[in-house]
Amino acid sequence: MSLARAERVDLADFLDTLTPEQWEVPTLCHGWRVRDLVAHLISYEDHDLRDMFRRLRRAGFSFGRLNDVARAEYAHLGPRGLVAFLREHLTPQGSTAKFGGKVGLADGLIHHQDLRRPLGVPRTIPAERLRVVLSFAVTAPPLRGFWHVRGVRIVATDLDWSYGRGPEARGSAEAVLMTLAGRPTVARELSGPGAEVLQRRLG
């Protein structure tokens, strides 16, 4: 939980530096600009099962559309409002608090990279956050990292972490994590015979 809070602090601080034009830049999440992705990040705080059912009903009981319905409820806030809400919810609540805050940490860290990469603003992610999220991403239901990298041994070259069996795909821990999360453009940064398998699979 403390790592998730630290990640949200870092994200909020970064968002405060963005220009109005940068808030409109497309992210690695297809069809979502920076502002859309931040609205998604905050859209599951302070909500119970009753809210989830209401949203699911609005989504036509399609889990594929659930995130769009939830995100739309916060789109009116605008950049300043989105950051203010994030700062009011630095400690995960509701569904993002599950698994001891791992959901909030993984969601925050991966989406932080989803918007930083297109903006061309890299960062050094604390190793303890990466280590927790890498292991969680393998089995976390929304990410299904095990499925994305099946049949391949994926290895973080800058962190003592690996997963799977088969031909190796090697890269930075951040690139490995984003590949586990199914980001095809990042999979192209990996090397080794296993990397070719993942790049074909993820497109």
C-alpha positions in Angstrom: 0.0 0.0 0.0 2.9 2.4 0.8 4.4 1.7 -2.6 1.1 2.4 -4.3 0.9 5.7 -2.5 4.4 6.6 -3.5 3.7 5.8 -7.1 0.6 8.0 -7.1 2.6 10.8 -5.6 5.2 10.5 -8.4 2.4 10.4 -11.0 0.6 13.5 -9.6 3.8 15.4 -9.5 4.6 14.5 -13.1 1.1 15.4 -14.3 1.5 18.8 -12.7 4.3 19.5 -15.2 2.3 18.8 -18.3 1.2 21.4 -20.8 -2.4 21.6 -22.1 -1.2 20.1 -25.4 0.5 17.1 -23.6 -2.8 16.2 -21.9 -4.2 15.5 -25.4 -1.4 13.2 -26.5 -2.4 9.6 -27.3 -1.2 7.0 -24.8 -0.2 3.3 -25.3 -3.8 2.5 -24.3 -5.6 2.5 -27.7 -8.0 5.4 -28.2 -7.2 7.1 -24.9 -5.4 10.4 -24.5 -3.4 11.3 -21.4 -6.5 12.9 -19.9 -8.6 9.8 -20.6 -6.1 7.5 -19.0 -5.9 9.6 -15.9 -9.7 9.7 -15.6 -9.6 5.9 -15.9 -6.9 5.7 -13.1 -9.2 7.5 -10.6 -12.5 6.0 -11.7 -12.5 3.0 -9.3 -11.9 4.9 -6.1 -14.8 5.3 -3.6 -17.0 2.8 -5.4 -18.7 -0.3 -3.9 -20.4 -3.3 -5.6 -23.6 -1.5 -6.1 -21.8 1.2 -8.1 -20.0 -1.6 -10.1 -23.4 -3.2 -11.0 -24.8 0.2 -12.0 -21.9 0.8 -14.3 -22.1 -2.7 -15.7 -25.7 -2.2 -16.5 -24.9 1.1 -18.3 -22.2 -0.8 -20.2 -24.8 -3.3 -21.4 -23.3 -5.9 -19.2 -20.2 -5.9 -21.3 -17.0 -6.0 -19.2 -15.2 -4.7 -22.3 -17.1 -1.4 -22.1 -17.0 -1.1 -18.3 -13.8 0.9 -18.2 -15.2 3.4 -20.8 -18.4 3.9 -18.7 -16.3 4.4 -15.5 -13.9 6.8 -17.2 -16.6 8.9 -18.7 -17.9 9.7 -15.2 -14.7 11.7 -14.5 -14.0 13.1 -17.9 -15.6 16.5 -17.0 -13.0 17.3 -14.4 -10.3 18.5 -16.7 -6.6 18.3 -16.0 -6.5 20.3 -12.8 -9.5 18.5 -11.4 -8.1 15.1 -12.3 -4.9 15.8 -10.5 -6.7 17.2 -7.5 -8.8 14.1 -7.3 -5.7 11.9 -7.6 -4.0 13.8 -4.7 -7.1 13.3 -2.6 -6.9 9.6 -3.2 -3.1 8.9 -2.9 -3.8 5.8 -0.8 -5.9 3.3 -2.9 -9.5 2.7 -1.9 -12.2 0.4 -3.1 -11.2 -2.1 -5.8 -7.7 -0.6 -6.2 -6.9 -1.4 -2.5 -7.3 -5.1 -3.1 -4.4 -7.5 -2.6 -2.9 -5.2 -0.1 -2.7 -2.3 -2.6 -1.1 -4.3 -5.4 -4.0 -3.5 -7.7 -3.4 0.2 -7.2 0.3 -0.1 -7.5 0.2 -2.1 -10.7 -2.5 0.1 -12.2 -0.6 3.2 -11.3 2.8 2.1 -12.4 1.8 0.5 -15.7 -0.4 3.4 -16.7 2.2 5.9 -15.6 4.5 4.3 -18.3 1.6 4.2 -20.8 1.5 8.0 -20.8 5.2 8.8 -20.2 6.5 6.7 -23.1 4.5 8.6 -25.8 5.4 11.9 -24.2 9.1 10.9 -24.4 9.8 11.5 -20.7 11.5 8.4 -19.3 12.1 7.9 -15.6 13.9 5.5 -13.2 11.3 3.4 -11.5 12.3 2.3 -7.9 13.3 -1.4 -8.0 11.1 -2.4 -5.1 8.0 -1.2 -7.0 9.0 -3.0 -10.2 9.7 -6.3 -8.3 6.3 -6.3 -6.7 4.4 -5.5 -9.9 6.3 -7.9 -12.1 5.3 -10.8 -9.9 1.8 -9.6 -9.5 1.4 -9.0 -13.3 2.0 -12.6 -14.1 -1.3 -13.8 -12.5 -3.4 -10.6 -11.9 -6.8 -11.2 -13.7 -6.9 -8.0 -15.6 -3.3 -8.3 -16.9 -3.0 -12.1 -17.5 0.8 -11.7 -18.0 1.2 -15.5 -18.0 -0.9 -15.7 -21.1 0.9 -13.0 -23.0 4.4 -14.6 -22.5 3.4 -18.3 -22.6 6.1 -20.6 -23.9 8.8 -18.0 -23.4 11.3 -17.3 -20.6 11.2 -13.6 -20.0 14.2 -12.1 -18.2 14.7 -8.6 -16.7 18.4 -7.8 -17.3 18.6 -5.0 -14.7 16.7 -6.8 -11.9 17.0 -10.3 -10.6 13.7 -11.5 -12.0 12.5 -13.9 -14.6 9.5 -16.0 -15.4 8.5 -18.9 -17.7 10.2 -21.6 -19.7 11.3 -21.6 -23.3 13.4 -19.4 -25.6 14.6 -16.3 -23.8 13.3 -12.7 -24.2 15.5 -10.2 -22.4 15.1 -6.6 -21.6 14.9 -3.9 -18.9 12.5 -4.7 -16.0 10.2 -1.9 -17.2 10.1 -3.3 -20.8 9.5 -6.8 -19.4 6.6 -5.5 -17.3 5.0 -3.6 -20.1 5.3 -6.7 -22.3 3.6 -8.7 -19.5 0.8 -6.1 -19.7 0.4 -6.7 -23.4 2.0 -3.6 -24.9 3.2 -4.6 -28.4 5.3 -1.5 -29.1 7.4 -2.2 -25.9 7.8 -5.9 -26.8 9.9 -4.8 -29.8 12.5 -3.5 -27.3 13.2 -7.1 -26.1 16.0 -9.2 -27.5 16.7 -12.9 -27.9 14.8 -15.8 -29.7 11.9 -15.5 -27.3 11.5 -11.8 -28.2 10.6 -12.7 -31.8 7.9 -15.0 -30.5 6.4 -12.3 -28.3 6.6 -9.6 -31.0 4.7 -11.8 -33.4 2.1 -12.7 -30.8 1.4 -9.2 -29.5 1.6 -7.6 -33.0 
